[in-house]
Amino acid sequence: MAERLAAGNGAIALLCNSLATGAMLYVLITILMPISGAHLNPAVTLAFLIRGFIGTAVALAYIGCQLVGAVLGTWLAHAMFALPILELSTTGRAEASLWLAEAVATFGLILTILGALRWKPEAIPAAVGLYIVSAYWFTASTSFANPAVTVARSLTDTFSGIRPTGVPAFILAQLAGAVAASLFCQWLLGAAASKGRPARE
């Protein structure tokens, strides 16, 4: 919708995408946090696994659901906007600067979640939504920051797409950012943070 209404204005399309993403994240996290901890992102799930908040079996189940949900969501969006259900992106995103941006974006997202979890868990929906809105603009990659979203965006040849050949590097950068943030938070938040738990695992 943003791409169609912006009539070629990339800034307007990006603004629309960022606001819609941040708003929906707030809603989804608010709804799903009491059920599953609102695990929508394999990088976040990896961070929780590293911190010992969830076990390996649960983490793998979450990641499987995240990937399936992301792909189905892409196909549903295509159906709503009368696009071919099955297509691949032709948008190239293979520069080293974008990989760095993805590592930074994911690092910041994990820092936001773990920091809010430690000090003010009820603020997580707003904190994550606001972080993603801003990260769309302060990162060169427009902040995918989510391996499942990266896979899904390779399956749409729209404004938000990424060519499938660019996906592995993006995911590696995201996972590196998640691991680095998990270790950094262990130091930053101190020993007390390691005893924290999400509302529901």
BAFI-3210 file (N, C-alpha, C; in Angstrom, 3 decimals, decimal comma, padded with zeros to 6 digits):
// residues 201
n [1|2|3|4|5|6|7|8|9|10|11|12|13|14|15|16|17|18|19|20|21|22|23|24|25|26|27|28|29|30|31|32|33|34|35|36|37|38|39|40|41|42|43|44|45|46|47|48|49|50|51|52|53|54|55|56|57|58|59|60|61|62|63|64|65|66|67|68|69|70|71|72|73|74|75|76|77|78|79|80|81|82|83|84|85|86|87|88|89|90|91|92|93|94|95|96|97|98|99|100|101|102|103|104|105|106|107|108|109|110|111|112|113|114|115|116|117|118|119|120|121|122|123|124|125|126|127|128|129|130|131|132|133|134|135|136|137|138|139|140|141|142|143|144|145|146|147|148|149|150|151|152|153|154|155|156|157|158|159|160|161|162|163|164|165|166|167|168|169|170|171|172|173|174|175|176|177|178|179|180|181|182|183|184|185|186|187|188|189|190|191|192|193|194|195|196|197|198|199|200|201]
n.u [000,828|001,913|003,930|002,411|000,807|002,707|003,727|006,265|007,843|010,320|010,925|008,459|007,215|008,887|008,460|005,750|005,878|007,509|005,991|003,659|004,746|005,902|003,617|002,033|003,731|003,636|000,970|000,914|002,895|001,837|-000,478|000,528|002,562|001,798|001,201|003,227|005,528|005,844|007,439|008,602|010,698|013,561|016,149|015,770|014,752|017,028|018,706|017,318|017,610|020,397|020,654|019,419|016,706|014,824|014,421|016,215|014,507|012,070|012,927|013,622|011,116|009,739|011,238|010,730|007,958|008,020|009,300|007,536|005,204|006,053|006,450|003,858|002,501|003,564|002,583|-000,152|-000,337|000,333|-001,901|-003,941|-003,316|-003,495|-001,255|001,124|001,128|003,381|006,569|009,869|012,183|013,858|015,487|018,577|020,630|023,388|025,633|028,508|028,137|025,433|025,237|026,646|024,891|022,660|023,643|024,052|021,410|020,071|021,524|020,832|018,072|017,929|019,224|017,380|015,120|016,085|016,977|014,600|013,139|014,523|014,287|011,788|009,354|006,704|006,906|007,878|006,350|005,892|008,520|009,859|008,330|008,768|011,539|011,934|010,592|012,292|014,724|014,338|015,084|017,618|019,404|021,287|020,182|017,480|016,669|015,934|016,446|015,612|015,655|013,548|011,814|013,566|013,837|011,165|010,915|012,433|010,737|009,041|008,580|008,651|008,713|009,936|011,585|014,255|016,842|017,066|019,711|021,005|020,155|021,468|023,821|022,670|021,220|023,282|024,610|022,600|022,311|024,848|024,777|022,778|023,952|026,176|024,880|023,556|025,675|026,826|024,756|024,761|026,979|026,413|023,925|024,391|024,722|022,180|020,444|020,591|018,944|016,449|013,198|011,043|007,519|005,941|007,162]
n.v [-001,196|001,259|001,603|001,856|004,152|006,108|006,863|006,655|008,122|007,499|008,142|008,704|006,218|004,668|005,888|005,300|002,480|002,097|003,207|001,641|-000,893|-000,550|000,112|-002,219|-004,095|-003,261|-003,927|-006,753|-007,737|-006,959|-008,545|-011,183|-011,555|-012,456|-015,078|-016,481|-015,111|-013,484|-014,243|-013,450|-013,440|-015,011|-014,196|-012,906|-015,035|-016,673|-015,084|-015,241|-017,936|-018,130|-016,622|-018,290|-018,215|-019,699|-023,128|-025,390|-027,016|-025,617|-023,215|-024,028|-024,833|-022,383|-020,957|-022,424|-021,945|-019,168|-018,843|-020,183|-018,662|-016,118|-016,518|-017,340|-015,009|-013,227|-014,334|-014,000|-011,198|-010,698|-011,872|-010,174|-007,787|-008,370|-009,507|-011,751|-014,860|-016,494|-015,405|-014,050|-011,800|-009,141|-007,227|-005,988|-006,392|-006,495|-005,328|-004,664|-002,633|-002,786|-005,243|-004,700|-002,783|-004,383|-006,021|-004,075|-003,095|-005,371|-005,880|-003,581|-003,997|-006,343|-005,417|-003,467|-005,076|-006,873|-005,036|-003,638|-005,815|-006,412|-004,057|-002,771|-004,481|-004,152|-002,176|-003,216|-003,748|-001,093|-000,107|-001,800|-001,414|001,363|001,372|-000,106|001,505|003,755|002,543|001,810|004,136|004,943|003,034|001,709|-000,398|-000,406|-001,823|-004,832|-006,860|-009,382|-012,717|-014,373|-012,540|-011,626|-013,874|-014,016|-011,590|-012,057|-013,304|-011,581|-009,317|-006,494|-003,125|-003,688|-005,863|-008,409|-009,779|-013,314|-014,355|-012,601|-013,145|-015,084|-013,726|-011,508|-012,775|-014,033|-011,735|-010,651|-012,664|-012,577|-010,025|-010,463|-012,376|-010,923|-008,806|-010,218|-011,158|-008,719|-007,558|-009,243|-008,399|-005,611|-005,382|-006,812|-009,281|-009,607|-009,470|-011,931|-013,486|-012,740|-013,222|-013,695|-012,731|-014,954|-018,070]
n.w [000,000|000,845|-001,064|-003,398|-002,917|-002,473|-004,878|-006,108|-004,360|-002,287|000,388|001,585|001,284|002,912|005,394|005,806|005,898|008,158|010,273|010,189|010,732|013,310|014,827|014,543|015,696|018,366|018,993|018,483|020,269|022,716|022,778|022,493|024,352|026,996|026,350|024,867|025,341|023,263|021,008|018,056|016,409|015,248|016,007|018,436|019,892|019,880|021,479|023,920|024,380|024,705|027,038|028,790|029,264|027,919|026,801|024,555|022,937|022,985|021,850|019,234|018,310|018,385|016,449|014,119|013,860|013,553|011,070|009,313|009,756|008,856|006,102|005,289|005,939|004,066|001,680|002,150|002,165|-000,507|-001,730|-000,801|-002,075|-004,719|-006,015|-007,569|-005,905|-005,536|-005,821|-006,379|-004,890|-006,609|-005,694|-004,976|-002,178|-001,096|-000,015|002,065|003,917|004,445|005,700|008,037|009,043|009,570|011,624|013,590|013,868|014,844|017,166|018,656|018,914|020,487|022,773|023,546|024,170|026,187|028,081|028,724|029,648|031,960|033,543|033,152|032,331|031,400|029,557|027,229|024,746|023,722|023,693|021,872|019,527|019,081|018,820|016,439|014,555|014,589|013,880|011,243|010,035|010,984|010,170|007,435|006,109|006,446|008,637|008,922|010,855|011,688|011,135|010,139|008,941|007,014|005,333|004,470|003,112|000,920|-000,723|-001,961|-004,529|-004,058|-002,687|-000,238|-000,569|-000,758|-002,620|-002,994|-002,936|-001,282|001,236|003,078|004,072|005,326|007,374|008,822|009,751|011,365|013,332|014,437|015,562|017,465|019,187|020,100|021,432|023,435|025,018|025,695|027,195|029,359|030,722|030,970|032,303|034,548|037,205|038,258|036,121|034,883|036,353|035,673|034,170|031,372|031,263|030,557|029,464]
ca.u [000,000|002,799|004,600|001,441|000,345|003,824|003,945|007,687|008,557|010,851|010,870|007,086|006,981|009,610|007,755|004,532|006,264|008,032|004,908|002,785|005,466|006,004|002,289|001,595|004,557|003,080|-000,251|001,228|003,633|000,885|-001,386|001,195|003,536|001,351|001,015|004,477|006,649|005,835|008,602|008,293|011,975|014,566|017,297|015,363|014,684|018,414|019,182|016,693|018,241|021,729|020,508|018,838|015,301|014,046|015,220|016,495|013,333|011,116|013,516|013,490|009,696|009,436|011,871|009,953|006,702|008,337|009,588|006,285|004,317|006,552|006,179|002,409|002,119|003,917|001,620|-001,432|-000,240|000,237|-003,292|-004,757|-003,003|-003,607|000,061|001,354|001,411|004,756|007,535|011,129|012,626|014,990|016,166|019,895|021,058|024,540|026,798|029,030|027,533|024,112|025,453|026,966|023,654|021,805|024,218|023,756|019,964|019,693|022,141|020,000|016,778|018,119|019,514|016,102|014,255|016,643|016,984|013,233|012,761|015,165|013,913|010,386|008,783|005,454|007,223|008,460|005,658|006,165|009,951|010,204|007,692|009,462|012,890|011,880|010,269|013,493|015,788|014,095|015,687|019,032|020,248|021,341|019,435|016,093|016,440|015,186|016,685|014,798|015,897|012,294|011,379|014,493|013,409|009,874|011,083|013,017|009,633|008,176|009,310|008,083|009,593|010,622|012,211|015,689|017,141|017,398|021,156|021,473|019,583|022,389|024,691|021,836|020,903|024,518|024,836|021,591|022,634|026,043|024,314|022,027|024,904|026,965|024,023|023,291|026,868|026,975|023,755|025,167|027,892|025,796|022,833|024,910|024,297|020,740|019,705|020,574|017,869|015,165|012,440|009,874|006,275|005,615|008,076]
ca.v [000,000|002,424|001,740|002,325|005,508|007,058|007,291|006,796|008,848|006,480|008,581|008,522|004,779|004,188|006,398|004,500|001,134|002,105|003,465|000,470|-001,981|-000,252|000,032|-003,611|-004,769|-002,939|-004,722|-008,180|-008,044|-006,829|-009,691|-012,483|-011,664|-013,350|-016,446|-017,126|-014,189|-012,739|-014,596|-013,233|-013,181|-016,004|-013,569|-012,695|-016,365|-017,073|-014,329|-015,805|-019,245|-017,858|-016,127|-019,338|-017,941|-020,778|-024,295|-025,614|-027,545|-024,510|-022,270|-024,579|-024,779|-020,982|-020,554|-023,042|-021,201|-017,828|-018,936|-020,516|-017,504|-015,030|-016,863|-017,285|-013,603|-012,641|-014,810|-013,356|-009,818|-010,752|-012,142|-008,987|-006,713|-008,907|-009,798|-013,193|-015,439|-016,972|-014,618|-013,805|-010,417|-008,819|-006,088|-006,346|-005,838|-007,356|-004,526|-004,850|-001,622|-003,271|-006,318|-004,023|-002,160|-005,427|-006,400|-002,975|-003,067|-006,508|-005,619|-002,605|-004,601|-007,246|-004,559|-002,872|-006,089|-007,366|-003,929|-003,422|-006,993|-006,331|-002,904|-002,366|-005,420|-003,681|-001,221|-003,908|-003,503|000,262|000,052|-002,504|-000,707|002,626|001,077|-000,517|002,700|004,580|001,789|001,917|005,366|005,171|001,996|001,731|-001,545|-000,224|-002,637|-006,081|-007,274|-010,565|-013,712|-014,842|-011,456|-011,602|-014,943|-013,644|-010,476|-012,573|-013,899|-010,533|-008,390|-005,174|-002,130|-004,213|-007,145|-008,664|-010,898|-014,504|-014,542|-011,727|-013,550|-015,700|-012,729|-010,720|-013,589|-014,159|-010,455|-010,529|-013,594|-012,040|-008,918|-011,013|-012,988|-009,844|-008,080|-011,094|-011,137|-007,358|-007,339|-009,977|-007,495|-004,311|-005,475|-007,397|-010,620|-009,641|-009,668|-013,346|-014,120|-012,271|-014,131|-013,086|-013,009|-016,335|-018,654]
ca.w [000,000|000,913|-002,359|-004,390|-002,626|-002,463|-006,268|-006,402|-003,309|-001,392|001,782|002,055|001,406|004,088|006,573|005,973|006,324|009,525|011,213|010,228|011,399|014,745|015,449|014,609|016,700|019,687|019,172|018,560|021,496|023,821|022,765|022,556|025,436|028,076|025,863|024,464|025,443|021,995|020,191|016,649|015,754|015,627|016,679|019,831|020,484|020,116|022,640|025,106|024,593|025,246|028,409|029,618|029,557|027,324|026,455|023,139|022,240|022,826|020,900|017,887|017,949|018,093|015,188|013,055|013,719|013,050|009,639|008,614|009,856|008,008|004,703|005,082|005,975|002,769|000,680|002,428|001,686|-001,966|-002,093|-000,526|-003,011|-006,077|-006,560|-007,657|-004,595|-005,535|-006,566|-005,696|-004,984|-007,469|-005,085|-004,468|-000,883|-000,833|000,357|003,425|004,794|004,852|006,673|009,293|009,526|010,138|012,918|014,516|014,115|015,691|018,474|019,355|019,249|021,632|023,921|023,942|024,787|027,446|029,041|029,200|030,425|033,278|034,357|033,016|031,354|030,808|028,490|026,069|023,469|023,237|023,437|020,634|018,420|018,840|018,338|015,042|013,761|014,447|013,219|009,809|009,528|011,329|009,596|005,974|005,577|006,909|009,833|008,912|012,246|011,970|010,084|009,526|008,056|005,886|004,428|003,886|002,182|-000,323|-001,474|-002,485|-005,396|-003,787|-002,069|000,950|-000,869|-000,797|-003,506|-002,191|-002,771|-000,217|002,514|004,047|004,722|006,233|008,548|009,613|010,432|012,418|014,417|015,103|016,401|018,602|020,122|020,712|022,371|024,586|025,856|026,211|028,244|030,550|031,444|031,252|033,269|035,779|037,612|038,532|034,879|034,536|037,105|035,156|033,321|030,744|031,969|030,275|028,514]
c.u [000,867|003,461|003,650|001,068|001,451|004,180|005,409|008,489|009,020|010,752|009,476|006,775|007,657|008,930|006,505|004,869|006,709|006,928|003,982|003,450|005,533|004,674|001,838|002,438|004,032|001,856|000,087|001,937|002,710|-000,016|-000,663|002,172|003,053|001,241|002,356|005,713|006,802|007,100|008,211|009,550|012,999|015,783|016,989|015,290|016,084|018,976|018,602|017,268|019,622|021,649|019,878|017,391|014,373|014,990|015,356|015,268|012,305|011,630|013,356|012,041|009,285|009,980|011,134|008,657|006,936|008,565|008,318|005,346|004,742|006,248|004,683|001,907|002,425|002,913|000,239|-001,437|-000,331|-001,209|-004,166|-004,543|-002,915|-002,251|000,199|001,725|002,873|005,619|008,790|011,537|013,795|015,796|017,491|020,219|022,262|025,786|027,213|028,425|026,166|024,228|025,786|025,705|022,729|022,325|023,904|022,273|019,542|020,286|021,257|018,652|016,898|018,415|018,228|015,237|014,799|016,707|015,597|012,760|013,312|014,550|012,436|009,683|007,509|005,687|007,728|007,686|005,961|007,632|010,354|009,591|008,415|010,879|012,861|011,523|011,525|014,596|015,584|014,913|017,169|019,952|020,177|020,484|017,935|015,690|015,485|015,219|015,930|015,025|014,629|011,754|012,274|014,127|012,120|010,031|011,796|011,939|008,648|009,003|008,685|009,143|010,464|011,492|013,729|015,916|017,567|018,888|021,732|021,042|020,610|023,272|023,904|021,563|022,139|024,799|023,854|021,914|023,878|025,663|023,578|022,957|025,699|026,136|023,740|024,465|027,086|025,996|024,099|026,114|027,171|024,768|023,230|024,299|022,795|019,942|019,600|019,494|016,494|014,504|011,345|008,603|005,828|006,632|007,312]
c.v [001,254|002,676|002,309|003,788|006,550|007,549|007,573|007,559|007,844|006,853|008,378|007,039|004,222|004,649|005,569|003,106|001,113|002,313|002,251|-000,688|-001,752|-000,384|-001,417|-004,410|-004,507|-003,813|-006,196|-008,552|-007,951|-008,057|-010,990|-012,639|-012,554|-014,813|-017,134|-016,279|-013,364|-012,991|-014,526|-013,239|-014,231|-015,422|-013,319|-014,037|-016,896|-016,369|-014,892|-017,187|-019,070|-017,436|-017,165|-019,116|-019,010|-021,928|-024,465|-026,081|-026,445|-023,520|-022,759|-024,549|-023,353|-020,586|-021,167|-022,297|-019,806|-017,847|-019,228|-019,315|-016,362|-015,295|-016,784|-015,843|-012,888|-013,053|-014,185|-011,912|-009,765|-010,972|-010,908|-007,895|-007,197|-009,050|-011,306|-013,764|-015,848|-016,087|-014,446|-012,356|-010,280|-007,647|-006,527|-005,638|-006,662|-006,591|-004,771|-003,845|-002,062|-004,406|-005,724|-003,403|-003,184|-005,912|-005,340|-002,945|-004,172|-006,366|-004,672|-003,155|-005,509|-006,450|-003,921|-003,871|-006,536|-006,268|-003,666|-004,596|-006,917|-005,233|-002,547|-003,233|-004,916|-002,694|-001,897|-003,650|-002,125|000,431|-000,601|-001,793|000,578|002,396|000,737|000,655|003,536|003,860|001,711|003,069|005,504|004,058|002,050|000,647|-001,438|-001,259|-003,801|-006,662|-008,533|-011,579|-014,212|-013,797|-011,386|-012,670|-014,544|-012,545|-010,895|-013,128|-012,864|-009,552|-007,004|-004,296|-002,717|-005,433|-007,183|-009,891|-012,107|-014,718|-013,652|-012,149|-014,140|-014,698|-011,870|-011,506|-013,782|-012,883|-010,274|-011,429|-013,135|-010,886|-009,405|-011,620|-011,912|-009,092|-008,910|-011,065|-009,757|-007,098|-008,100|-009,135|-006,233|-004,391|-006,160|-008,742|-010,703|-009,922|-011,139|-014,104|-013,711|-013,311|-013,353|-013,500|-014,447|-016,870|-019,542]
c.w [000,000|-000,429|-003,409|-004,158|-002,691|-003,858|-006,567|-005,370|-002,251|000,073|002,365|002,234|002,649|005,377|006,842|006,486|007,778|010,551|011,335|010,967|012,906|015,458|015,596|015,593|018,102|019,970|019,368|019,852|022,707|023,917|023,087|023,712|026,582|027,655|025,638|024,722|024,182|021,183|018,721|015,787|016,177|016,330|018,152|020,557|020,789|021,341|023,935|025,425|025,213|026,702|029,334|029,980|028,990|026,994|024,952|022,371|021,977|021,796|019,471|017,410|017,592|016,723|013,993|012,796|013,150|011,544|008,836|008,620|008,952|006,542|004,403|005,085|004,666|001,704|000,895|001,940|000,171|-002,407|-001,896|-001,562|-004,459|-006,759|-006,732|-006,293|-004,503|-006,418|-005,728|-005,893|-005,949|-006,923|-004,477|-003,159|-000,419|-000,421|001,809|004,394|005,286|005,857|008,043|009,896|010,156|011,488|013,968|014,875|015,065|017,081|019,280|019,764|020,463|022,892|024,450|024,701|026,138|028,505|029,608|030,046|031,834|034,139|034,292|031,979|030,674|029,660|027,222|024,778|022,888|022,872|022,117|019,426|018,066|018,310|016,847|014,139|013,536|013,683|011,709|009,224|009,862|010,848|008,072|005,341|005,785|007,946|009,645|010,333|012,658|010,851|009,399|008,557|006,826|004,859|003,715|002,843|000,897|-001,250|-001,977|-003,304|-005,299|-003,138|-000,968|000,671|-000,730|-001,673|-002,672|-001,971|-001,670|001,175|003,482|004,782|005,699|007,522|009,425|010,384|011,587|013,603|015,168|016,022|017,631|019,640|020,843|021,745|023,615|025,553|026,477|027,349|029,520|031,394|031,886|032,364|034,560|036,107|037,832|037,275|034,522|035,295|036,601|034,301|032,618|031,484|031,786|029,275|027,563]
res [m|a|e|r|l|a|a|g|n|g|a|i|a|l|l|c|n|s|l|a|t|g|a|m|l|y|v|l|i|t|i|l|m|p|i|s|g|a|h|l|n|p|a|v|t|l|a|f|l|i|r|g|f|i|g|t|a|v|a|l|a|y|i|g|c|q|l|v|g|a|v|l|g|t|w|l|a|h|a|m|f|a|l|p|i|l|e|l|s|t|t|g|r|a|e|a|s|l|w|l|a|e|a|v|a|t|f|g|l|i|l|t|i|l|g|a|l|r|w|k|p|e|a|i|p|a|a|v|g|l|y|i|v|s|a|y|w|f|t|a|s|t|s|f|a|n|p|a|v|t|v|a|r|s|l|t|d|t|f|s|g|i|r|p|t|g|v|p|a|f|i|l|a|q|l|a|g|a|v|a|a|s|l|f|c|q|w|l|l|g|a|a|a|s|k|g|r|p|a|r|e]
***
